[in-house]
Amino acid sequence: MGVDVARYGDDASVICLRRGRDARTIEWVRMLGQSTMDLVARIVQLKNQYKPDALFVDGDGLGGPVIDRLRELRVDVIDIKGNGKADRGSVGEEKATVYANKRAEMWGTMREWLAHGVIPAHPDLLTDLTGLEYGYTIREGRDALILERKEDMKKRGLASPDLADALALTFAYSVVASDHASRMSTRSQHQTEYDPYAEMYRSGGRTSNHKVEYNPLAEQLRGPRNPYYRQR
């Protein structure tokens, strides 16, 4: 679960839940003009409902009080500072990438994931993902990728990329999945388009009663008439 906390009156707090390649099945929550305590209550509700393996909250600005209150409620939460030090680089198709800070690292990891991941077809999310500019700065004698500041985006007439930032937060750190089998009774209460156990059913020669609408092999079946086609 990634939570981007609104900083300004016209920005929205966004909660995104992602399961592996699927960031579409569980509906995102967008809260505009509500208090930080309302946001905390919604985070707790969704965490209890879906039991994510990790909860990442943007700790900059108003995110600090949200994290403090979650910890008072004994909720396991990981404080993410966008301006903090990047913990890892990435190796893309062309060359290795060095990131200037944690936020650039999360967005870089998300960019790689988008080649195979599934996201909601929401126009604001698409605008967020494509509107942000980037440049380079020097870190330890190397060119490091850095993202445009939100304040500079606003000067260009663009809104803060709240939706994209929430998704990027789900890539803050690698997460080791817990025992999902023990939670199937909880997850069966909502309809899902992505079945992480589909491959197990296929390889074992068994069939599942679970309806699977997401095809993990869709990359091999690209085409505008293909129901699993994902435009890049």
C-alpha positions as CSV (number, residue, x, y, z in Angstrom):
1,M,0.0,0.0,0.0
2,G,1.3,3.4,-1.0
3,V,-0.1,6.6,0.5
4,D,0.7,10.1,-0.9
5,V,-0.4,12.8,1.5
6,A,-1.8,16.0,0.1
7,R,0.3,19.1,0.9
8,Y,-1.9,21.9,-0.6
9,G,-5.6,22.8,-0.7
10,D,-6.1,21.7,-4.3
11,D,-4.1,18.5,-4.0
12,A,-5.5,15.1,-3.1
13,S,-4.3,12.4,-0.7
14,V,-4.2,9.1,-2.6
15,I,-4.1,5.5,-1.4
16,C,-2.9,2.9,-3.9
17,L,-2.9,-0.9,-3.3
18,R,-0.8,-3.1,-5.6
19,R,-0.5,-6.8,-5.8
20,G,2.5,-7.8,-7.9
21,R,1.8,-6.7,-11.5
22,D,-1.8,-5.7,-10.6
23,A,-2.4,-2.2,-9.5
24,R,-5.9,-2.1,-11.0
25,T,-8.2,-4.6,-9.3
26,I,-8.4,-2.9,-5.9
27,E,-9.9,0.5,-6.3
28,W,-7.7,3.4,-5.4
29,V,-8.9,6.0,-2.9
30,R,-8.6,9.7,-3.6
31,M,-9.4,12.1,-0.8
32,L,-9.7,15.8,-1.4
33,G,-10.3,18.5,1.2
34,Q,-10.4,16.0,4.1
35,S,-8.4,16.1,7.4
36,T,-5.3,14.0,8.1
37,M,-7.3,12.1,10.7
38,D,-9.9,11.2,8.1
39,L,-7.0,9.9,6.0
40,V,-5.6,7.9,8.9
41,A,-9.0,6.3,9.5
42,R,-9.3,5.3,5.8
43,I,-5.7,3.9,5.8
44,V,-6.5,1.7,8.9
45,Q,-9.7,0.5,7.3
46,L,-8.1,-0.6,4.1
47,K,-5.1,-2.1,5.9
48,N,-7.4,-4.2,8.0
49,Q,-9.4,-5.2,4.9
50,Y,-6.7,-6.1,2.5
51,K,-3.8,-6.8,4.9
52,P,-1.0,-5.6,2.6
53,D,2.5,-6.9,3.3
54,A,3.9,-3.3,3.6
55,L,2.5,0.2,4.1
56,F,4.6,3.0,2.7
57,V,3.6,6.6,3.5
58,D,5.1,9.8,2.1
59,G,6.6,11.3,5.3
60,D,7.3,14.8,3.9
61,G,5.1,17.7,4.8
62,L,1.8,16.7,6.3
63,G,2.8,13.0,6.0
64,G,4.6,13.3,9.3
65,P,1.5,13.7,11.5
66,V,-0.2,10.9,9.5
67,I,2.7,8.6,10.3
68,D,2.8,9.7,13.9
69,R,-0.9,8.9,14.4
70,L,-0.6,5.5,12.7
71,R,2.2,4.6,15.0
72,E,0.1,5.7,18.0
73,L,-2.5,3.2,16.8
74,R,0.2,0.5,16.6
75,V,0.0,0.3,12.8
76,D,3.1,-0.9,11.1
77,V,4.1,1.9,8.7
78,I,7.3,2.8,6.8
79,D,8.2,6.5,6.6
80,I,9.4,7.4,3.1
81,K,11.3,10.6,2.6
82,G,11.4,11.5,-1.1
83,N,14.5,13.7,-0.7
84,G,16.3,10.9,1.2
85,K,19.2,8.9,-0.2
86,A,18.4,6.4,-2.9
87,D,19.1,2.8,-1.8
88,R,19.6,1.2,-5.2
89,G,20.1,2.0,-8.9
90,S,18.6,0.2,-11.8
91,V,19.8,-1.5,-15.0
92,G,17.6,-0.6,-17.9
93,E,17.9,-1.6,-21.6
94,E,20.5,1.0,-22.4
95,K,22.7,1.5,-19.3
96,A,22.7,1.6,-15.5
97,T,20.8,4.5,-13.9
98,V,21.9,6.4,-10.8
99,Y,19.2,8.2,-8.9
100,A,19.7,11.5,-7.1
101,N,17.2,10.7,-4.3
102,K,14.6,8.2,-3.1
103,R,11.7,9.8,-5.1
104,A,13.6,9.4,-8.4
105,E,14.5,5.9,-7.5
106,M,10.8,4.9,-6.8
107,W,9.7,6.5,-10.1
108,G,12.5,4.7,-12.0
109,T,11.5,1.4,-10.5
110,M,7.9,2.1,-11.3
111,R,8.9,3.0,-14.9
112,E,10.5,-0.5,-15.4
113,W,7.4,-2.2,-13.8
114,L,5.0,-0.4,-16.2
115,A,6.3,-2.5,-19.1
116,H,4.4,-5.4,-17.6
117,G,2.2,-4.0,-14.9
118,V,-1.6,-3.2,-15.0
119,I,-3.0,0.2,-14.0
120,P,-6.4,1.9,-14.0
121,A,-7.3,3.6,-17.3
122,H,-7.7,6.9,-15.5
123,P,-6.9,10.1,-17.5
124,D,-5.5,11.9,-14.4
125,L,-3.1,9.0,-13.7
126,L,-1.9,9.0,-17.3
127,T,-1.4,12.8,-17.1
128,D,0.6,12.3,-13.9
129,L,2.8,9.7,-15.4
130,T,3.6,11.7,-18.5
131,G,3.7,15.3,-17.2
132,L,6.7,15.1,-14.9
133,E,10.0,16.3,-16.3
134,Y,13.4,15.1,-15.2
135,G,17.1,16.2,-15.4
136,Y,20.4,15.3,-14.0
137,T,22.6,16.4,-11.2
138,I,26.0,15.2,-9.8
139,R,26.1,12.6,-7.0
140,E,29.5,11.3,-6.0
141,G,31.0,12.3,-9.3
142,R,28.3,10.7,-11.4
143,D,25.3,11.9,-13.3
144,A,22.2,11.1,-11.3
145,L,18.6,11.3,-12.5
146,I,16.5,13.8,-10.6
147,L,12.8,14.6,-11.0
148,E,11.1,17.9,-11.4
149,R,9.9,19.4,-8.1
150,K,6.1,19.6,-7.5
151,E,6.4,23.4,-7.0
152,D,7.9,23.7,-10.5
153,M,5.2,21.6,-12.0
154,K,2.6,24.0,-10.5
155,K,4.5,26.9,-12.1
156,R,4.0,25.2,-15.4
157,G,0.3,24.9,-14.8
158,L,0.3,21.2,-13.9
159,A,-1.2,19.6,-10.8
160,S,0.8,17.6,-8.4
161,P,1.1,14.0,-9.6
162,D,-0.7,12.6,-6.6
163,L,-1.9,9.4,-8.2
164,A,1.4,8.5,-9.8
165,D,3.3,9.3,-6.5
166,A,1.0,6.9,-4.6
167,L,1.8,4.2,-7.1
168,A,5.5,5.0,-7.0
169,L,5.5,4.6,-3.2
170,T,4.6,1.0,-3.5
171,F,8.1,0.5,-5.0
172,A,9.9,2.2,-2.1
173,Y,11.5,-1.1,-1.1
174,S,11.4,-4.7,-2.1
175,V,8.7,-6.6,-0.1
176,V,8.8,-10.2,0.9
177,A,5.3,-11.6,0.7
178,S,3.9,-13.2,3.8
179,D,1.7,-16.3,3.8
180,H,-1.1,-15.2,1.5
181,A,-2.9,-18.6,1.7
182,S,-3.9,-17.7,5.3
183,R,-5.7,-14.7,3.9
184,M,-7.7,-16.2,1.1
185,S,-10.9,-16.0,3.1
186,T,-10.5,-12.2,3.4
187,R,-9.5,-11.7,-0.3
188,S,-12.3,-13.9,-1.6
189,Q,-14.8,-11.2,-0.3
190,H,-13.9,-9.0,-3.3
191,Q,-13.8,-9.7,-7.0
192,T,-10.3,-9.8,-8.5
193,E,-9.0,-9.7,-12.1
194,Y,-5.6,-11.0,-11.2
195,D,-5.0,-14.4,-9.8
196,P,-1.4,-14.9,-8.4
197,Y,-2.1,-18.7,-8.1
198,A,-3.1,-19.1,-11.7
199,E,0.3,-20.5,-12.8
200,M,0.2,-23.0,-9.9
201,Y,-3.2,-24.3,-11.1
202,R,-1.9,-24.7,-14.6
203,S,1.4,-26.4,-13.8
204,G,-0.3,-28.8,-11.4
205,G,-2.8,-29.9,-14.0
206,R,-5.6,-28.7,-11.8
207,T,-8.4,-26.2,-12.6
208,S,-9.6,-23.5,-10.4
209,N,-13.1,-22.2,-9.8
210,H,-11.6,-18.7,-9.5
211,K,-12.3,-16.6,-12.6
212,V,-9.1,-15.2,-14.1
213,E,-9.5,-12.2,-16.4
214,Y,-5.8,-11.1,-16.3
215,N,-3.5,-13.0,-18.6
216,P,0.2,-12.9,-17.5
217,L,1.2,-14.0,-21.0
218,A,-0.5,-11.0,-22.7
219,E,2.8,-9.5,-23.7
220,Q,3.0,-12.3,-26.3
221,L,-0.4,-11.5,-27.7
222,R,-0.1,-7.8,-28.3
223,G,-2.6,-6.1,-30.6
224,P,-5.4,-3.6,-30.5
225,R,-8.1,-6.4,-30.8
226,N,-6.6,-8.3,-27.9
227,P,-8.7,-7.8,-24.7
228,Y,-5.4,-7.9,-22.7
229,Y,-3.6,-5.3,-24.9
230,R,-2.0,-2.6,-22.8
231,Q,-1.1,0.6,-24.7
232,R,2.3,2.0,-23.7
